[in-house]
């Protein structure tokens, strides 16, 4: 087994555990292994309720929770073992965050191949959720860039798992249910600067937006649209479309601060969001004002604007604990995907959300490219819409149940890394390789060592 010498399992404590949405808190025995051997010992002794690995807690729902059982906090296993600066790969522990990789790799001219809307996720979490980003239409999911990983399985042994094997395809997107990822080797993206060259434009409505994405997305590595889901009538689905690529060195100018340190990584941070307003700060009035201002202030069309990578990819990371603004009841992050040819389904869902006046100010639409082979990976070629809704909104549960049924009927799916409320009977329709996943998991882990609140709820 690789890593530091063995030792006793780190002391553990029963604590409340919740996802980033704070909607379904449960209590679990939290264990923080400091070595690979401690992780193996924890797996062998996690108890009748089993255990699940957890990174930085940015899964929105209950995927990294385990009521009454064990949760393995993997963030102490956070070493970068080797960087191939010529070949563009990194070997690191699963507890290393994307933030840390950017700190180390950007000055060397390399960037992570795929990043979601936060860099505060671990490599293990990125693989377990098979994360996607603004470049899925070009680069696919995170797993496309993973060459191999080491997986601690239920028998306490470590397996080296390579691409093209059933265990690889079950683990990427498998939400931690095949084992604990210890290390991974990831292929990187070469860049000349830590800046982005960004084009921005406004779309008058949803059809205008879909046309722009369909006809011109191939010109950009990164593409995302913010949608005003409170707009109605002819403006339904109006959006701000932001697209770009990594800025070349020549774009910075040698005499500018950026030109003098073109690969510097300087993320900015604001004071933490307050946790004082029980009902939250984001009602219909507040979000309506925000959406109007955000749409109006966006340029009708601008090209080549330089932005730091942190501002382009992770603006919310600059506000620590931004999830608090939804109040103590938390929020639901609802994300679904439907295939090409199902644009009418997307239109109906956007219209229904708009008609219900759901106050969502973090609503984004992206276009997915080719799917990757993960059996429970979320992306399918087509469209994905993600939106946040305060959990206390009246009638929310019934509305989302209805949307789930419409998505499933269209051959689409919801993202398990953000889910905390999907009905299990819809899962098979959404994930057609679910039976294969269950069969492999039963063979690999016959006693159900790896379990989570998500897996119990959905019968994974």
MIPAFI-325249 format. One record per residue (C-alpha): z, x, y. Coordinates in steps of 0.25 Angstrom, whole numbers, always signed. Last residue first. Example, Ala and Ser with C-alpha at 12.3 -4.5 7.8 and 13.67 -1.06 7.14 Angstrom:
2
+-------+-------+-------+
!    pz !    px !    py !
+-------+-------+-------+
!   +29 !   +55 !    -4 !
!   +31 !   +49 !   -18 !
+-------+-------+-------+
// end
This chain:
460
+-------+-------+-------+
!    pz !    px !    py !
+-------+-------+-------+
!   -21 !  -113 !    +9 !
!   -14 !  -127 !    +8 !
!   -16 !  -130 !   +23 !
!    -1 !  -132 !   +27 !
!    +4 !  -121 !   +17 !
!    -7 !  -111 !   +21 !
!    -4 !  -113 !   +36 !
!   +11 !  -112 !   +35 !
!    +9 !   -99 !   +28 !
!    +8 !   -93 !   +13 !
!    +6 !   -80 !    +7 !
!   +15 !   -79 !    -6 !
!    +8 !   -91 !   -12 !
!   +12 !   -88 !   -27 !
!    -3 !   -86 !   -31 !
!    -6 !   -76 !   -20 !
!   -20 !   -70 !   -24 !
!   -24 !   -80 !   -34 !
!   -20 !   -92 !   -25 !
!   -25 !   -86 !   -13 !
!   -39 !   -84 !   -19 !
!   -39 !   -98 !   -24 !
!   -35 !  -104 !   -10 !
!   -45 !   -95 !    -3 !
!   -56 !  -100 !   -12 !
!   -52 !  -114 !   -10 !
!   -52 !  -113 !    +5 !
!   -67 !  -108 !    +5 !
!   -72 !  -121 !   +12 !
!   -62 !  -119 !   +24 !
!   -64 !  -132 !   +33 !
!   -66 !  -142 !   +22 !
!   -55 !  -136 !   +13 !
!   -45 !  -136 !   +25 !
!   -46 !  -150 !   +29 !
!   -36 !  -155 !   +19 !
!   -26 !  -145 !   +24 !
!   -24 !  -152 !   +38 !
!   -24 !  -142 !   +49 !
!   -12 !  -141 !   +57 !
!    -8 !  -126 !   +60 !
!   -21 !  -120 !   +62 !
!   -25 !  -108 !   +71 !
!   -27 !   -98 !   +60 !
!   -33 !  -108 !   +51 !
!   -45 !  -111 !   +60 !
!   -51 !  -125 !   +59 !
!   -63 !  -127 !   +51 !
!   -77 !  -133 !   +51 !
!   -86 !  -140 !   +41 !
!   -89 !  -152 !   +51 !
!   -79 !  -161 !   +44 !
!   -69 !  -150 !   +44 !
!   -70 !  -149 !   +60 !
!   -69 !  -165 !   +61 !
!   -57 !  -166 !   +52 !
!   -50 !  -155 !   +60 !
!   -53 !  -162 !   +73 !
!   -46 !  -174 !   +68 !
!   -34 !  -166 !   +64 !
!   -34 !  -160 !   +77 !
!   -34 !  -173 !   +84 !
!   -23 !  -179 !   +76 !
!   -14 !  -166 !   +78 !
!   -16 !  -166 !   +93 !
!   -12 !  -181 !   +96 !
!    -3 !  -177 !  +107 !
!    -4 !  -163 !  +112 !
!    +8 !  -155 !  +107 !
!    +1 !  -144 !  +100 !
!    -6 !  -140 !  +113 !
!   -21 !  -138 !  +110 !
!   -28 !  -125 !  +108 !
!   -43 !  -124 !  +105 !
!   -52 !  -117 !   +96 !
!   -67 !  -121 !   +94 !
!   -76 !  -114 !   +84 !
!   -91 !  -115 !   +82 !
!  -101 !  -111 !   +71 !
!  -101 !  -101 !   +60 !
!   -87 !  -103 !   +53 !
!   -75 !   -96 !   +57 !
!   -61 !   -99 !   +51 !
!   -60 !   -89 !   +39 !
!   -53 !   -96 !   +27 !
!   -63 !   -90 !   +17 !
!   -65 !   -77 !   +25 !
!   -80 !   -74 !   +24 !
!   -84 !   -73 !   +39 !
!   -91 !   -84 !   +46 !
!  -104 !   -82 !   +54 !
!  -103 !   -84 !   +69 !
!   -93 !   -93 !   +76 !
!   -95 !   -99 !   +90 !
!   -83 !  -100 !   +99 !
!   -76 !  -111 !  +106 !
!   -63 !  -109 !  +114 !
!   -52 !  -119 !  +118 !
!   -40 !  -113 !  +124 !
!   -37 !  -123 !  +136 !
!   -34 !  -134 !  +126 !
!   -28 !  -147 !  +132 !
!   -34 !  -158 !  +122 !
!   -40 !  -169 !  +131 !
!   -43 !  -178 !  +119 !
!   -57 !  -180 !  +124 !
!   -59 !  -165 !  +125 !
!   -54 !  -162 !  +111 !
!   -63 !  -173 !  +106 !
!   -75 !  -168 !  +113 !
!   -72 !  -154 !  +108 !
!   -71 !  -159 !   +94 !
!   -84 !  -167 !   +95 !
!   -92 !  -156 !  +101 !
!   -87 !  -146 !   +90 !
!   -91 !  -157 !   +79 !
!  -105 !  -158 !   +86 !
!  -107 !  -143 !   +85 !
!  -106 !  -143 !   +70 !
!  -119 !  -137 !   +68 !
!  -113 !  -123 !   +68 !
!  -100 !  -124 !   +61 !
!   -87 !  -129 !   +65 !
!   -74 !  -121 !   +69 !
!   -60 !  -125 !   +72 !
!   -49 !  -120 !   +81 !
!   -36 !  -128 !   +85 !
!   -25 !  -120 !   +92 !
!   -14 !  -129 !   +92 !
!    -3 !  -127 !  +102 !
!   +12 !  -125 !  +104 !
!   +23 !  -135 !  +105 !
!   +31 !  -125 !  +113 !
!   +21 !  -126 !  +125 !
!    +6 !  -123 !  +125 !
!    +8 !  -112 !  +135 !
!   +16 !  -104 !  +124 !
!    +3 !  -100 !  +117 !
!    +1 !   -89 !  +128 !
!   +12 !   -81 !  +122 !
!    +7 !   -68 !  +129 !
!    -4 !   -71 !  +139 !
!   -14 !   -60 !  +139 !
!   -17 !   -63 !  +125 !
!   -23 !   -76 !  +130 !
!   -35 !   -68 !  +136 !
!   -38 !   -62 !  +122 !
!   -53 !   -59 !  +120 !
!   -59 !   -58 !  +134 !
!   -46 !   -54 !  +141 !
!   -42 !   -44 !  +131 !
!   -56 !   -38 !  +130 !
!   -56 !   -35 !  +145 !
!   -66 !   -43 !  +152 !
!   -79 !   -39 !  +159 !
!   -89 !   -50 !  +164 !
!  -103 !   -48 !  +159 !
!  -108 !   -61 !  +162 !
!  -104 !   -74 !  +170 !
!  -108 !   -88 !  +169 !
!  -103 !  -101 !  +174 !
!   -90 !   -93 !  +177 !
!   -77 !   -98 !  +172 !
!   -68 !  -103 !  +183 !
!   -72 !  -118 !  +181 !
!   -69 !  -118 !  +166 !
!   -56 !  -111 !  +167 !
!   -51 !  -120 !  +178 !
!   -55 !  -133 !  +171 !
!   -49 !  -128 !  +158 !
!   -36 !  -124 !  +165 !
!   -35 !  -137 !  +173 !
!   -37 !  -145 !  +160 !
!   -27 !  -136 !  +152 !
!   -16 !  -139 !  +162 !
!   -19 !  -154 !  +163 !
!   -21 !  -156 !  +148 !
!    -8 !  -148 !  +145 !
!    -6 !  -133 !  +143 !
!    +7 !  -128 !  +148 !
!   +16 !  -131 !  +136 !
!   +24 !  -143 !  +133 !
!   +37 !  -135 !  +131 !
!   +34 !  -126 !  +144 !
!   +43 !  -113 !  +143 !
!   +35 !  -104 !  +134 !
!   +28 !   -96 !  +145 !
!   +16 !   -88 !  +143 !
!   +18 !   -73 !  +143 !
!   +15 !   -65 !  +155 !
!    +1 !   -60 !  +156 !
!    -6 !   -49 !  +148 !
!   -18 !   -40 !  +150 !
!   -25 !   -33 !  +139 !
!   -29 !   -18 !  +142 !
!   -37 !   -12 !  +131 !
!   -44 !    +0 !  +137 !
!   -58 !    +3 !  +131 !
!   -66 !    +5 !  +144 !
!   -55 !   +13 !  +151 !
!   -63 !   +19 !  +164 !
!   -73 !    +8 !  +163 !
!   -63 !    -3 !  +163 !
!   -56 !    +3 !  +175 !
!   -70 !    +4 !  +182 !
!   -77 !   +16 !  +186 !
!   -85 !   +17 !  +173 !
!   -91 !    +3 !  +173 !
!   -87 !    -7 !  +163 !
!  -100 !   -12 !  +158 !
!  -105 !    +2 !  +153 !
!   -94 !    +2 !  +142 !
!   -99 !   -10 !  +135 !
!   -92 !   -23 !  +136 !
!   -88 !   -30 !  +123 !
!   -95 !   -43 !  +122 !
!   -95 !   -57 !  +129 !
!   -94 !   -72 !  +129 !
!   -86 !   -82 !  +137 !
!   -90 !   -97 !  +137 !
!   -82 !  -106 !  +146 !
!   -83 !  -120 !  +141 !
!   -86 !  -135 !  +143 !
!   -83 !  -143 !  +130 !
!   -84 !  -156 !  +137 !
!   -90 !  -155 !  +151 !
!   -99 !  -167 !  +150 !
!   -86 !  -176 !  +147 !
!   -73 !  -169 !  +144 !
!   -67 !  -155 !  +147 !
!   -53 !  -154 !  +141 !
!   -58 !  -144 !  +130 !
!   -63 !  -134 !  +140 !
!   -69 !  -124 !  +131 !
!   -68 !  -109 !  +131 !
!   -80 !  -102 !  +125 !
!   -80 !   -89 !  +117 !
!   -90 !   -78 !  +114 !
!   -89 !   -64 !  +110 !
!  -101 !   -55 !  +104 !
!  -111 !   -61 !  +114 !
!  -126 !   -63 !  +114 !
!  -125 !   -72 !  +101 !
!  -117 !   -82 !  +109 !
!  -129 !   -86 !  +117 !
!  -136 !   -99 !  +111 !
!  -125 !  -105 !  +103 !
!  -114 !  -102 !  +113 !
!  -122 !  -107 !  +125 !
!  -126 !  -120 !  +117 !
!  -112 !  -122 !  +112 !
!  -106 !  -121 !  +127 !
!  -116 !  -130 !  +133 !
!  -113 !  -140 !  +122 !
!   -98 !  -139 !  +125 !
!  -100 !  -141 !  +140 !
!  -103 !  -134 !  +153 !
!  -102 !  -120 !  +147 !
!   -97 !  -109 !  +156 !
!  -101 !   -95 !  +155 !
!   -94 !   -81 !  +153 !
!  -100 !   -68 !  +149 !
!   -90 !   -56 !  +146 !
!   -92 !   -41 !  +144 !
!   -79 !   -37 !  +137 !
!   -70 !   -25 !  +140 !
!   -63 !   -16 !  +131 !
!   -75 !    -6 !  +131 !
!   -85 !    +0 !  +122 !
!   -83 !    -8 !  +110 !
!   -84 !    -6 !   +95 !
!   -80 !   -18 !   +86 !
!   -70 !   -15 !   +74 !
!   -70 !   -16 !   +59 !
!   -56 !   -19 !   +53 !
!   -48 !   -13 !   +42 !
!   -36 !   -21 !   +39 !
!   -21 !   -19 !   +35 !
!   -10 !   -27 !   +29 !
!   -16 !   -41 !   +27 !
!    -5 !   -50 !   +21 !
!   -10 !   -59 !    +9 !
!   -20 !   -70 !    +6 !
!   -14 !   -81 !   +15 !
!   -14 !   -73 !   +28 !
!   -23 !   -83 !   +35 !
!   -35 !   -82 !   +25 !
!   -45 !   -80 !   +37 !
!   -48 !   -66 !   +31 !
!   -40 !   -66 !   +18 !
!   -48 !   -75 !    +9 !
!   -61 !   -67 !   +12 !
!   -54 !   -54 !   +10 !
!   -48 !   -58 !    -3 !
!   -62 !   -63 !    -8 !
!   -68 !   -50 !    -5 !
!   -80 !   -46 !    +4 !
!   -72 !   -38 !   +14 !
!   -61 !   -29 !    +8 !
!   -46 !   -32 !    +4 !
!   -37 !   -20 !    +1 !
!   -26 !   -27 !    -7 !
!   -11 !   -24 !    -5 !
!    -1 !   -29 !   -15 !
!   +11 !   -38 !   -13 !
!    +7 !   -49 !   -23 !
!    +4 !   -58 !   -12 !
!    -7 !   -49 !    -6 !
!    -6 !   -38 !    +5 !
!   -20 !   -37 !   +10 !
!   -26 !   -24 !   +15 !
!   -39 !   -27 !   +24 !
!   -54 !   -24 !   +23 !
!   -66 !   -23 !   +32 !
!   -62 !   -33 !   +43 !
!   -73 !   -35 !   +53 !
!   -78 !   -49 !   +47 !
!   -63 !   -53 !   +45 !
!   -62 !   -54 !   +60 !
!   -72 !   -65 !   +61 !
!   -86 !   -65 !   +64 !
!   -92 !   -55 !   +74 !
!  -104 !   -61 !   +81 !
!  -101 !   -76 !   +82 !
!   -86 !   -73 !   +79 !
!   -86 !   -65 !   +92 !
!   -76 !   -73 !  +100 !
!   -65 !   -71 !   +89 !
!   -62 !   -74 !   +75 !
!   -50 !   -72 !   +67 !
!   -50 !   -71 !   +52 !
!   -36 !   -77 !   +51 !
!   -30 !   -68 !   +41 !
!   -39 !   -56 !   +46 !
!   -35 !   -58 !   +61 !
!   -21 !   -60 !   +57 !
!   -21 !   -47 !   +49 !
!   -27 !   -40 !   +61 !
!   -16 !   -45 !   +70 !
!   -17 !   -55 !   +81 !
!   -14 !   -53 !   +96 !
!   -28 !   -51 !  +100 !
!   -29 !   -65 !  +104 !
!   -42 !   -74 !  +105 !
!   -47 !   -69 !   +92 !
!   -53 !   -55 !   +90 !
!   -64 !   -50 !   +82 !
!   -70 !   -35 !   +80 !
!   -58 !   -28 !   +86 !
!   -62 !   -18 !   +96 !
!   -66 !    -4 !   +96 !
!   -69 !    +7 !  +106 !
!   -57 !   +16 !  +104 !
!   -49 !   +11 !  +116 !
!   -52 !    -3 !  +110 !
!   -46 !    +0 !   +96 !
!   -31 !    +3 !   +99 !
!   -27 !    -8 !  +109 !
!   -38 !   -18 !  +102 !
!   -31 !   -16 !   +89 !
!   -18 !   -18 !   +94 !
!   -22 !   -31 !  +100 !
!   -29 !   -35 !   +87 !
!   -15 !   -34 !   +81 !
!   -11 !   -25 !   +70 !
!    -3 !   -32 !   +59 !
!   -14 !   -31 !   +49 !
!   -13 !   -16 !   +49 !
!   -25 !    -8 !   +54 !
!   -38 !    -1 !   +49 !
!   -48 !    -1 !   +60 !
!   -63 !    +0 !   +60 !
!   -74 !    +5 !   +70 !
!   -81 !   +16 !   +62 !
!   -79 !   +27 !   +72 !
!   -65 !   +23 !   +77 !
!   -60 !   +21 !   +63 !
!   -46 !   +16 !   +66 !
!   -35 !   +18 !   +56 !
!   -21 !   +13 !   +53 !
!   -18 !    +3 !   +65 !
!    -4 !    -1 !   +62 !
!    +2 !   -15 !   +64 !
!   +10 !   -19 !   +52 !
!   +22 !   -24 !   +61 !
!   +13 !   -36 !   +64 !
!   +13 !   -42 !   +50 !
!   +24 !   -53 !   +52 !
!   +25 !   -58 !   +38 !
!   +29 !   -73 !   +38 !
!   +38 !   -77 !   +26 !
!   +41 !   -91 !   +22 !
!   +49 !  -103 !   +27 !
!   +36 !  -108 !   +35 !
!   +25 !   -98 !   +34 !
!   +18 !   -95 !   +47 !
!    +5 !   -86 !   +50 !
!    -5 !   -98 !   +48 !
!    +3 !  -108 !   +55 !
!    -5 !  -110 !   +68 !
!   -10 !  -102 !   +80 !
!   -12 !   -89 !   +72 !
!    -7 !   -79 !   +83 !
!    +6 !   -75 !   +76 !
!    +5 !   -60 !   +78 !
!    +3 !   -57 !   +63 !
!    +8 !   -65 !   +51 !
!    +7 !   -64 !   +36 !
!   +12 !   -75 !   +27 !
!   +23 !   -77 !   +18 !
!   +28 !   -85 !    +6 !
!   +37 !   -97 !    +5 !
!   +43 !   -92 !    -8 !
!   +47 !   -79 !    -2 !
!   +40 !   -67 !    +6 !
!   +45 !   -57 !    -4 !
!   +32 !   -51 !   -10 !
!   +25 !   -52 !    +4 !
!   +37 !   -46 !   +11 !
!   +36 !   -34 !    +2 !
!   +22 !   -32 !    +4 !
!   +23 !   -33 !   +19 !
!   +35 !   -23 !   +18 !
!   +26 !   -14 !   +11 !
!   +15 !   -15 !   +21 !
!   +25 !   -10 !   +31 !
!   +32 !   -17 !   +43 !
!   +33 !   -31 !   +37 !
!   +38 !   -41 !   +47 !
!   +44 !   -53 !   +40 !
!   +46 !   -67 !   +46 !
!   +52 !   -77 !   +37 !
!   +46 !   -90 !   +42 !
!   +49 !  -102 !   +51 !
!   +38 !  -112 !   +55 !
!   +31 !  -115 !   +69 !
!   +19 !  -125 !   +69 !
!   +13 !  -126 !   +83 !
!   +16 !  -113 !   +89 !
!    +1 !  -111 !   +92 !
!    +3 !   -96 !   +90 !
!    +8 !   -98 !   +76 !
!   +23 !  -100 !   +72 !
!   +34 !   -93 !   +65 !
!   +49 !   -96 !   +67 !
!   +58 !   -85 !   +61 !
!   +64 !   -82 !   +48 !
!   +67 !   -67 !   +48 !
!   +62 !   -55 !   +41 !
!   +67 !   -40 !   +39 !
!   +55 !   -31 !   +36 !
!   +52 !   -29 !   +21 !
!   +59 !   -16 !   +16 !
!   +51 !    -4 !   +16 !
!   +37 !    +1 !   +11 !
!   +30 !   +14 !   +17 !
!   +20 !   +12 !   +28 !
!    +6 !    +7 !   +25 !
!    -4 !    +6 !   +14 !
!    +0 !    +0 !    +0 !
+-------+-------+-------+
// end
